[in-house]
Amino acid sequence: MHKLVLAASLAAALAAPASAQGAAKGKTVFESRCIACHSLAANRVGPALGTVFGRTAGTNPGFNYSPALKAAGHVWDAEKLEKWLTNPQAFVAGAVMPFRLGDADERKNVAAYLASLKK
């Protein structure tokens, strides 16, 4: 039992720096690729994304979402954010976001960054 607890603790310790590093890389990607349309705190061309992680799609107050995104009903998590960034229209038919983030590591890191902002 002690070995199992030790192994779990070691795995968590090793994962924490990797996730923090991913979030730091994701912040850089967000600031260079996403900031043209999105802010963390205010709606712009796209909705504010500082609280997107854990929020139901299409529900950020004050943003005029497409009917498709309003009806999507899913809650944003890392998996869904990565699928969205891969191809928004394939993930939610009728979505209007024209941007795709082609690099899988960048998608993962942006999702890690947005997850790190959750309070």
DSSP file (Angstrom, degrees, kcal/mol; ACC not computed):
  #  RESIDUE AA STRUCTURE BP1 BP2  ACC     N-H-->O    O-->H-N    N-H-->O    O-->H-N    TCO  KAPPA ALPHA  PHI   PSI    X-CA   Y-CA   Z-CA
    1    1 A M     >        0   0    0      0, 0.0     4,-2.3     0, 0.0     5,-0.2   0.000 360.0 360.0 360.0 -42.5    0.0    0.0    0.0
    2    2 A H  H  >  +     0   0    0      1,-0.2     4,-2.5     2,-0.2     5,-0.2   0.890 360.0  51.9 -60.7 -39.3    2.8    2.4    0.9
    3    3 A K  H  > S+     0   0    0      2,-0.2     4,-2.6     1,-0.2    -1,-0.2   0.874 108.4  51.8 -64.9 -36.9    4.4    1.8   -2.5
    4    4 A L  H  > S+     0   0    0      2,-0.2     4,-2.4     1,-0.2    -2,-0.2   0.919 111.2  46.3 -65.7 -44.3    1.1    2.6   -4.3
    5    5 A V  H  X S+     0   0    0     -4,-2.3     4,-2.4     2,-0.2    -2,-0.2   0.911 113.6  49.4 -63.8 -42.7    0.8    5.9   -2.4
    6    6 A L  H  X S+     0   0    0     -4,-2.5     4,-2.5     2,-0.2    -2,-0.2   0.914 111.2  49.1 -62.9 -43.3    4.4    6.8   -3.1
    7    7 A A  H  X S+     0   0    0     -4,-2.6     4,-2.4     2,-0.2    -2,-0.2   0.905 111.9  48.6 -63.4 -41.7    3.9    6.0   -6.8
    8    8 A A  H  X S+     0   0    0     -4,-2.4     4,-2.2     2,-0.2    -2,-0.2   0.898 112.0  49.3 -65.1 -40.5    0.8    8.1   -7.0
    9    9 A S  H  X S+     0   0    0     -4,-2.4     4,-2.4     2,-0.2    -2,-0.2   0.906 111.6  48.8 -64.6 -41.9    2.5   11.0   -5.2
   10   10 A L  H  X S+     0   0    0     -4,-2.5     4,-2.3     2,-0.2    -2,-0.2   0.915 110.4  50.7 -64.7 -42.9    5.5   10.8   -7.5
   11   11 A A  H  X S+     0   0    0     -4,-2.4     4,-2.1     1,-0.2    -2,-0.2   0.909 111.7  48.0 -61.1 -42.4    3.2   10.7  -10.6
   12   12 A A  H  X S+     0   0    0     -4,-2.2     4,-2.0     2,-0.2    -1,-0.2   0.900 111.0  50.9 -65.6 -40.5    1.3   13.8   -9.3
   13   13 A A  H  < S+     0   0    0     -4,-2.4    -2,-0.2     1,-0.2    -1,-0.2   0.883 112.7  46.0 -65.1 -38.0    4.6   15.6   -8.6
   14   14 A L  H  X S+     0   0    0     -4,-2.3     4,-1.0     1,-0.2    -1,-0.2   0.850 112.9  50.1 -72.8 -33.6    5.9   14.9  -12.1
   15   15 A A  H  X S+     0   0    0     -4,-2.1     4,-2.7    -5,-0.2     5,-0.2   0.842  99.3  66.2 -73.8 -33.7    2.6   15.9  -13.8
   16   16 A A  H  X S+     0   0    0     -4,-2.0     4,-2.6     1,-0.2     5,-0.2   0.930 102.8  43.9 -58.6 -51.0    2.3   19.2  -12.0
   17   17 A P  H  > S+     0   0    0      0, 0.0     4,-2.7     0, 0.0    -1,-0.2   0.895 114.0  52.1 -62.8 -36.2    5.4   20.9  -13.6
   18   18 A A  H  X S+     0   0    0     -4,-1.0     4,-2.5     2,-0.2    -2,-0.2   0.917 112.0  45.2 -64.3 -41.9    4.4   19.5  -17.0
   19   19 A S  H  X S+     0   0    0     -4,-2.7     4,-2.4     2,-0.2    -1,-0.2   0.885 113.9  49.1 -70.1 -37.0    0.9   21.0  -16.6
   20   20 A A  H  X S+     0   0    0     -4,-2.6     4,-2.2    -5,-0.2    -2,-0.2   0.894 112.5  48.8 -66.0 -38.8    2.3   24.3  -15.4
   21   21 A Q  H  X S+     0   0    0     -4,-2.7     4,-2.4    -5,-0.2    -2,-0.2   0.909 110.8  50.3 -66.2 -41.8    4.7   24.3  -18.3
   22   22 A G  H  X S+     0   0    0     -4,-2.5     4,-2.7     1,-0.2    91,-0.3   0.902 110.2  50.1 -61.6 -41.7    1.8   23.5  -20.7
   23   23 A A  H  X S+     0   0    0     -4,-2.4     4,-2.2    89,-0.2    -1,-0.2   0.898 110.0  50.4 -64.3 -40.0   -0.2   26.4  -19.3
   24   24 A A  H  X S+     0   0    0     -4,-2.2     4,-1.6     2,-0.2    -2,-0.2   0.915 113.1  45.5 -64.2 -42.4    2.7   28.8  -19.6
   25   25 A K  H  X S+     0   0    0     -4,-2.4     4,-2.1     1,-0.2    -2,-0.2   0.893 111.3  54.0 -65.9 -38.5    3.1   27.7  -23.3
   26   26 A G  H  X S+     0   0    0     -4,-2.7     4,-3.1    83,-0.4    -2,-0.2   0.857 103.7  55.2 -63.8 -35.8   -0.6   28.0  -23.8
   27   27 A K  H  X S+     0   0    0     -4,-2.2     4,-2.8     2,-0.2    -1,-0.2   0.912 107.7  49.9 -62.7 -41.8   -0.6   31.5  -22.4
   28   28 A T  H  X S+     0   0    0     -4,-1.6     4,-1.3     2,-0.2    -2,-0.2   0.918 112.8  46.0 -62.7 -43.9    2.0   32.4  -25.1
   29   29 A V  H  X>S+     0   0    0     -4,-2.1     4,-3.2     2,-0.2     5,-0.7   0.938 112.8  50.6 -64.3 -45.8   -0.1   30.8  -27.8
   30   30 A F  I  X>S+     0   0    0     -4,-3.1     5,-1.7     1,-0.2     4,-1.6   0.930 111.0  48.8 -56.6 -46.7   -3.3   32.6  -26.5
   31   31 A E  I  <5S+     0   0    0     -4,-2.8    -1,-0.2     1,-0.2    -2,-0.2   0.735 120.8  35.9 -69.3 -22.0   -1.5   35.9  -26.5
   32   32 A S  I  <5S+     0   0    0     -4,-1.3    -2,-0.2    -3,-0.4    -1,-0.2   0.748 132.2  21.3-100.8 -26.3   -0.2   35.5  -30.0
   33   33 A R  I  <5S+     0   0    0     -4,-3.2    -3,-0.2    -5,-0.2    -2,-0.2   0.729 127.6  35.0-114.5 -28.8   -3.0   33.7  -31.8
   34   34 A C  I >X<S+     0   0    0     -4,-1.6     4,-2.4    -5,-0.7     3,-1.7   0.724  93.8  80.2-102.0 -25.5   -6.3   34.2  -29.9
   35   35 A I  T 34<S+     0   0    0     -5,-1.7    -1,-0.1     1,-0.3    -4,-0.1   0.681  77.1  74.3 -64.6 -19.6   -6.0   37.7  -28.6
   36   36 A A  T 34 S+     0   0    0      1,-0.2    -1,-0.3    -3,-0.1     9,-0.2   0.845 120.0  12.7 -61.2 -31.7   -7.0   39.3  -31.9
   37   37 A C  T <4 S+     0   0    0     -3,-1.7     9,-2.6     1,-0.1     8,-0.4   0.625 125.1  56.6-117.2 -21.8  -10.6   38.2  -31.2
   38   38 A H     <  -     0   0    0     -4,-2.4     2,-0.3     7,-0.2    10,-0.1  -0.869  50.1-172.5-121.6 149.0  -10.7   37.2  -27.6
   39   39 A S        -     0   0    0      3,-0.6    10,-2.6    -2,-0.3    11,-0.3  -0.830  29.8-128.0-121.6 164.6   -9.9   38.7  -24.2
   40   40 A L  S    S+     0   0    0     -2,-0.3    10,-1.9     8,-0.2    11,-0.3   0.842 105.6  23.9 -78.9 -34.2   -9.9   37.0  -20.9
   41   41 A A  S    S+     0   0    0      8,-0.1     2,-0.4     1,-0.1     7,-0.1   0.669 118.1  47.8-109.2 -20.0  -12.2   39.5  -19.2
   42   42 A A  S    S-     0   0    0      5,-0.1    -3,-0.6     0, 0.0     2,-0.2  -0.948  76.3-113.4-131.1 145.5  -14.3   41.2  -21.9
   43   43 A N        +     0   0    0     -2,-0.4     2,-0.1     5,-0.1    -5,-0.1  -0.537  46.0 154.7 -69.3 137.5  -16.4   40.1  -24.8
   44   44 A R  S    S-     0   0    0      2,-3.2    -6,-0.1    -7,-0.3    -7,-0.1  -0.141  73.0 -34.7-130.8-131.3  -14.9   41.3  -28.1
   45   45 A V  S    S+     0   0    0     -8,-0.4    -7,-0.2    -9,-0.2    -8,-0.1   0.897 142.5  28.7 -61.6 -39.4  -15.3   39.7  -31.6
   46   46 A G  S    S-     0   0    0     -9,-2.6    -2,-3.2     1,-0.1    -7,-0.2  -0.728 107.9 -83.7-112.2 167.3  -15.4   36.5  -29.6
   47   47 A P        -     0   0    0      0, 0.0    -8,-0.2     0, 0.0    -4,-0.1  -0.258  52.2 -88.2 -70.4 158.4  -16.5   35.9  -26.0
   48   48 A A        -     0   0    0    -10,-0.1    -8,-0.2    -7,-0.1     3,-0.1  -0.409  38.0-165.1 -61.3 139.1  -14.4   36.4  -23.0
   49   49 A L    >   +     0   0    0    -10,-2.6     3,-1.3    -7,-0.2     4,-0.4   0.380  60.7  97.9-114.8   3.4  -12.4   33.3  -22.3
   50   50 A G  T 3  S+     0   0    0    -10,-1.9    -1,-0.1   -11,-0.3    -9,-0.1   0.764 100.7  28.8 -64.2 -23.8  -11.1   33.8  -18.7
   51   51 A T  T 3  S+     0   0    0    -11,-0.3    -1,-0.3    -3,-0.1    -2,-0.1   0.078  87.7 109.8-121.1  22.7  -14.0   31.7  -17.3
   52   52 A V    X   +     0   0    0     -3,-1.3     3,-2.2     2,-0.1    24,-0.4   0.874  53.8  90.4 -68.7 -36.7  -14.6   29.4  -20.3
   53   53 A F  T 3  S+     0   0    0     -4,-0.4    24,-0.2    61,-0.3     3,-0.1  -0.452 103.7   9.4 -66.9 120.3  -13.3   26.3  -18.6
   54   54 A G  T 3  S+     0   0    0     22,-3.0     2,-0.3     1,-0.3    -1,-0.3   0.383 103.2 120.8  91.2  -3.0  -16.3   24.6  -16.8
   55   55 A R  S <  S-     0   0    0     -3,-2.2    21,-2.7    21,-0.1    -1,-0.3  -0.685  70.5-108.2 -94.1 146.9  -18.8   26.9  -18.4
   56   56 A T  B >   -A   75   0A   0     -2,-0.3     3,-1.1    19,-0.2    19,-0.3  -0.548  46.5 -99.1 -71.2 135.5  -21.7   25.7  -20.5
   57   57 A A  T 3  S+     0   0    0     17,-3.3    16,-0.4    -2,-0.3    -1,-0.1  -0.216 103.7  17.4 -56.0 140.4  -21.2   26.5  -24.2
   58   58 A G  T 3  S+     0   0    0     14,-0.1    -1,-0.2    -3,-0.1     7,-0.2   0.713  98.3 100.9  74.8  22.1  -23.0   29.6  -25.5
   59   59 A T    <   +     0   0    0     -3,-1.1    -2,-0.1     2,-0.1    -3,-0.1   0.351  31.7 127.8-124.0   7.3  -23.7   31.1  -22.0
   60   60 A N    >   -     0   0    0     -4,-0.1     3,-1.7     1,-0.1     5,-0.1  -0.527  69.4-108.6 -66.9 123.5  -21.2   33.9  -21.4
   61   61 A P  T 3  S+     0   0    0      0, 0.0   -18,-0.1     0, 0.0    -1,-0.1  -0.202  95.5  14.5 -56.7 137.0  -23.3   36.9  -20.4
   62   62 A G  T 3  S+     0   0    0      1,-0.2     2,-0.4   -15,-0.1    -2,-0.1   0.424  94.6 116.6  83.8  -0.5  -23.5   39.7  -23.0
   63   63 A F    <   -     0   0    0     -3,-1.7     2,-1.2   -15,-0.0    -1,-0.2  -0.866  62.8-134.8-104.4 137.6  -22.1   37.8  -25.9
   64   64 A N        -     0   0    0     -2,-0.4     2,-0.1    -3,-0.1    -6,-0.0  -0.709  32.1-170.2 -90.5  90.9  -24.3   37.1  -29.0
   65   65 A Y        -     0   0    0     -2,-1.2    30,-0.0    -7,-0.2   -19,-0.0  -0.355  28.4 -98.4 -78.1 158.2  -23.6   33.5  -29.8
   66   66 A S     >  -     0   0    0      1,-0.1     4,-2.4    -2,-0.1     3,-0.2  -0.413  35.6-112.9 -66.4 152.1  -24.7   31.6  -32.9
   67   67 A P  H  > S+     0   0    0      0, 0.0     4,-1.8     0, 0.0    -1,-0.1   0.866 117.4  57.7 -54.9 -35.9  -27.9   29.6  -32.5
   68   68 A A  H  > S+     0   0    0     26,-0.4     4,-0.7     1,-0.2    27,-0.1   0.917 108.9  42.6 -63.4 -43.9  -25.7   26.4  -32.9
   69   69 A L  H >> S+     0   0    0     -3,-0.2     4,-0.6     1,-0.2     3,-0.6   0.872 111.1  55.5 -73.2 -35.4  -23.4   27.2  -30.0
   70   70 A K  H 3< S+     0   0    0     -4,-2.4     3,-0.3     1,-0.2    -1,-0.2   0.873 113.6  42.5 -60.0 -35.5  -26.3   28.3  -27.8
   71   71 A A  H 3< S+     0   0    0     -4,-1.8    -1,-0.2    -5,-0.2    -2,-0.2   0.550  88.9  91.6 -88.0  -8.3  -27.9   24.9  -28.4
   72   72 A A  H <<  -     0   0    0     -4,-0.7    -1,-0.2    -3,-0.6    -2,-0.1   0.903  63.6-169.3 -58.6 -45.7  -24.7   22.9  -28.0
   73   73 A G     <  +     0   0    0     -4,-0.6    -1,-0.1   -16,-0.4     2,-0.1   0.381  35.5 128.5  77.0  -4.6  -25.3   22.4  -24.3
   74   74 A H        -     0   0    0    -18,-0.1   -17,-3.3     1,-0.0     2,-0.5  -0.429  58.3-122.1 -83.3 162.6  -21.9   20.9  -23.4
   75   75 A V  B     -A   56   0A   0    -19,-0.3     2,-0.3    -2,-0.1   -19,-0.2  -0.879  32.1-111.9-101.4 132.9  -19.6   22.1  -20.7
   76   76 A W        +     0   0    0    -21,-2.7   -22,-3.0    -2,-0.5     2,-0.2  -0.487  50.5 152.6 -70.2 122.9  -16.1   23.3  -21.8
   77   77 A D     >  -     0   0    0     -2,-0.3     4,-2.7   -24,-0.2     5,-0.2  -0.772  61.0 -83.8-133.8-177.9  -13.3   21.0  -20.6
   78   78 A A  H  > S+     0   0    0     -2,-0.2     4,-2.3     1,-0.2     5,-0.2   0.912 126.5  49.2 -59.3 -44.5   -9.9   20.3  -22.0
   79   79 A E  H  > S+     0   0    0      1,-0.2     4,-2.1     2,-0.2    -1,-0.2   0.925 114.4  44.1 -62.2 -45.5  -11.1   17.6  -24.4
   80   80 A K  H  > S+     0   0    0      2,-0.2     4,-2.7     1,-0.2    -1,-0.2   0.893 112.4  52.0 -69.5 -39.0  -13.9   19.8  -25.8
   81   81 A L  H  X S+     0   0    0     -4,-2.7     4,-2.7     2,-0.2    -1,-0.2   0.907 110.0  49.8 -62.9 -40.1  -11.7   22.9  -26.1
   82   82 A E  H  X S+     0   0    0     -4,-2.3     4,-1.4    -5,-0.2    -2,-0.2   0.908 112.0  47.1 -65.8 -40.7   -9.2   20.9  -28.0
   83   83 A K  H  X S+     0   0    0     -4,-2.1     4,-1.9     2,-0.2    -2,-0.2   0.916 112.6  50.8 -64.4 -42.0  -11.8   19.5  -30.4
   84   84 A W  H  < S+     0   0    0     -4,-2.7    -2,-0.2     1,-0.2    -1,-0.2   0.930 110.4  47.9 -60.1 -47.4  -13.2   23.0  -30.8
   85   85 A L  H  < S+     0   0    0     -4,-2.7    16,-3.3     1,-0.2    -1,-0.2   0.756 107.3  58.2 -68.9 -23.4   -9.8   24.5  -31.6
   86   86 A T  H  < S-     0   0    0     -4,-1.4    -1,-0.2     1,-0.2    -2,-0.2   0.936 137.2 -20.8 -68.1 -47.6   -9.2   21.7  -34.1
   87   87 A N     X  -     0   0    0     -4,-1.9     4,-2.0    -5,-0.1     3,-0.5  -0.579  58.8-166.8-166.0  92.9  -12.3   22.5  -36.2
   88   88 A P  H  > S+     0   0    0      0, 0.0     4,-2.9     0, 0.0     7,-0.2   0.873  90.8  50.6 -54.8 -42.3  -15.1   24.5  -34.7
   89   89 A Q  H  4 S+     0   0    0      8,-0.3     6,-0.2     1,-0.2     5,-0.2   0.830 110.8  48.6 -70.0 -30.9  -17.6   23.8  -37.4
   90   90 A A  H  4 S+     0   0    0     -3,-0.5     3,-0.3     1,-0.1    -1,-0.2   0.840 115.3  45.5 -74.0 -32.5  -17.0   20.0  -37.3
   91   91 A F  H  < S+     0   0    0     -4,-2.0     2,-0.4     1,-0.3    -2,-0.2   0.908 130.9  18.8 -76.9 -43.0  -17.4   20.1  -33.5
   92   92 A V  S >< S-     0   0    0     -4,-2.9     3,-2.3    -5,-0.2    -1,-0.3  -0.891  85.7-137.0-130.3 100.4  -20.5   22.2  -33.5
   93   93 A A  T 3  S+     0   0    0     -2,-0.4    -3,-0.1    -3,-0.3    -4,-0.1  -0.348  92.4  26.2 -57.9 128.0  -22.3   22.3  -36.8
   94   94 A G  T 3  S+     0   0    0      1,-0.3   -26,-0.4    -5,-0.2    -1,-0.3   0.392  85.3 143.5  96.1  -1.9  -23.3   25.9  -37.5
   95   95 A A    <   -     0   0    0     -3,-2.3    -1,-0.3    -7,-0.2    -6,-0.1  -0.361  40.2-153.0 -66.2 151.8  -20.6   27.5  -35.4
   96   96 A V        +     0   0    0     -3,-0.1    -1,-0.1    -8,-0.1    -7,-0.0   0.452  53.1 118.7-110.8  -1.0  -19.2   30.7  -36.9
   97   97 A M        -     0   0    0      1,-0.2    -8,-0.3     2,-0.0    -2,-0.1  -0.541  43.9-166.5 -68.4 121.1  -15.7   30.9  -35.5
   98   98 A P        +     0   0    0      0, 0.0     2,-0.2     0, 0.0    -1,-0.2   0.573  53.1  99.2 -86.7  -8.1  -13.5   30.8  -38.6
   99   99 A F        -     0   0    0    -65,-0.0     2,-0.4   -12,-0.0    -2,-0.0  -0.555  46.7-174.7 -87.6 141.4  -10.2   30.1  -36.8
  100  100 A R        -     0   0    0     -2,-0.2     2,-0.8   -13,-0.1   -14,-0.2  -0.991  19.0-145.3-129.5 141.6   -8.5   26.7  -36.4
  101  101 A L        -     0   0    0    -16,-3.3     6,-0.1    -2,-0.4    -2,-0.0  -0.898  16.4-170.4-107.1 103.5   -5.4   25.9  -34.4
  102  102 A G        +     0   0    0     -2,-0.8     2,-0.5     4,-0.1    -1,-0.1   0.733  58.0  84.4 -71.3 -26.8   -3.6   23.2  -36.4
  103  103 A D     >  -     0   0    0      1,-0.2     4,-2.2     2,-0.0     5,-0.2  -0.685  64.3-153.0 -87.0 122.1   -0.9   22.1  -33.9
  104  104 A A  H  > S+     0   0    0     -2,-0.5     4,-2.4     1,-0.2     5,-0.2   0.863  95.9  51.8 -61.8 -38.9   -2.1   19.5  -31.4
  105  105 A D  H  > S+     0   0    0      2,-0.2     4,-2.5     1,-0.2    -1,-0.2   0.902 109.0  50.6 -66.1 -39.5    0.4   20.6  -28.8
  106  106 A E  H  > S+     0   0    0      2,-0.2     4,-2.7     1,-0.2    -2,-0.2   0.910 110.3  50.0 -64.2 -41.0   -0.7   24.2  -29.1
  107  107 A R  H  X S+     0   0    0     -4,-2.2     4,-2.3     2,-0.2    -2,-0.2   0.937 112.0  47.7 -61.3 -45.9   -4.3   23.1  -28.6
  108  108 A K  H  X S+     0   0    0     -4,-2.4     4,-2.2     1,-0.2    -2,-0.2   0.904 113.4  47.9 -61.2 -42.4   -3.5   21.1  -25.6
  109  109 A N  H  X S+     0   0    0     -4,-2.5     4,-2.5     2,-0.2   -83,-0.4   0.881 109.7  51.2 -69.6 -38.8   -1.5   24.0  -24.1
  110  110 A V  H  X S+     0   0    0     -4,-2.7     4,-2.7     2,-0.2     5,-0.2   0.923 111.1  49.3 -63.5 -42.2   -4.2   26.6  -24.7
  111  111 A A  H  X S+     0   0    0     -4,-2.3     4,-2.3    -5,-0.2    -2,-0.2   0.909 110.9  50.2 -61.9 -41.5   -6.7   24.3  -23.0
  112  112 A A  H  X S+     0   0    0     -4,-2.2     4,-1.9     2,-0.2   -89,-0.2   0.898 111.0  49.7 -63.0 -40.4   -4.2   23.9  -20.1
  113  113 A Y  H  X S+     0   0    0     -4,-2.5     4,-0.7   -91,-0.3    -2,-0.2   0.947 112.2  45.5 -63.1 -49.4   -3.9   27.6  -19.9
  114  114 A L  H >< S+     0   0    0     -4,-2.7     3,-0.7     1,-0.2     4,-0.4   0.864 112.4  52.5 -64.8 -34.6   -7.6   28.3  -19.9
  115  115 A A  H >< S+     0   0    0     -4,-2.3     3,-1.3     1,-0.2    -1,-0.2   0.864 102.8  59.3 -65.8 -35.6   -8.1   25.5  -17.3
  116  116 A S  H 3< S+     0   0    0     -4,-1.9    -1,-0.2     1,-0.3    -2,-0.2   0.694  97.6  61.0 -67.9 -17.4   -5.4   27.1  -15.1
  117  117 A L  T << S+     0   0    0     -4,-0.7    -1,-0.3    -3,-0.7    -2,-0.2   0.635  76.9 111.3 -83.9 -14.3   -7.5   30.3  -14.9
  118  118 A K    <         0   0    0     -3,-1.3   -67,-0.1    -4,-0.4   -64,-0.1  -0.396 360.0 360.0 -64.8 131.4  -10.5   28.6  -13.3
  119  119 A K              0   0    0     -2,-0.1    -1,-0.2   -68,-0.0    -3,-0.0   0.448 360.0 360.0 -89.9 360.0  -10.9   29.7   -9.7
